[in-house]
Amino acid sequence: MPYAERILSLSAEALSETGRTLTGHCGVGLLEDLAATQLPQALADLARLHPDATLEVLCLSGGAMREAYDAGRVHLVLDEVEDLPGPPRWTVRRPLVWAIGQGVDVAADPLPVVLFSNTCAWRTAVVETLNNADRRWRVAFESNSLVGVLAALRAGLGVAALMPVNVEPAMAFHNADALPTLPDIELGLARHPRTEGDPLIDAVEAALRRMT
């Protein structure tokens, strides 16, 4: 099951296990890479289980996410640890893998690379990994969104670092020796302090924990 849909399905499962109807609102802020799938069915399942409880999922930039968190619109944020709007309640490490654009020669010198424009763990991992391996590379394409990076890979512009769940089958990389190994990234969850003891948000947080 795609990663973001799994999050919301687990949320619905956790809510159903409480044995009672829950009400209220829970805003969840997700890193785009964790929410880059279709969510309508998962949201519909949640609404069916608890029609008086609403789950709002937002994918925002770091600054906008912090504003939404400070304003109380977002209660739980799952993101890179360094971008969390509050202290992490828990953290988890996830791997990054190489995704290869159609027809791209990974032996090319310099290696064409597709990067995220904004400073993030993905961009840092690529740059530092290739530089530490003394591998020559060049920027072939930059985008500030996962959608743009995936489009560049489909067009065959280069290689990129992605979470495994975002790698389309045609982009899978099978020659582990051709490119240096990428490091893991660290994700964490922050919870707004004013939500302590809220049964709905407790249930959604429990579901997010079970995702790991």
Secondary structure, DSSP 8 states (H G I E B T S, - for coil): --HHHHHHHHHHHHHHHTSS---EEEEEEE-GGGS-S--HHHHHHHHHH-TTEEEEEE---HHHHHHHHHTTS--EEEEEGGG-SS--SEEEEE--EEEE-TT--TT-SSEEEEEESS--HHHHHHHHHHHHTT--EEEEEEESSHHHHHHHHHTT--EEEE-GGG--GGG----TTTS-----EEEEEEE-GGGTT-HHHHHHHHHHHHT-
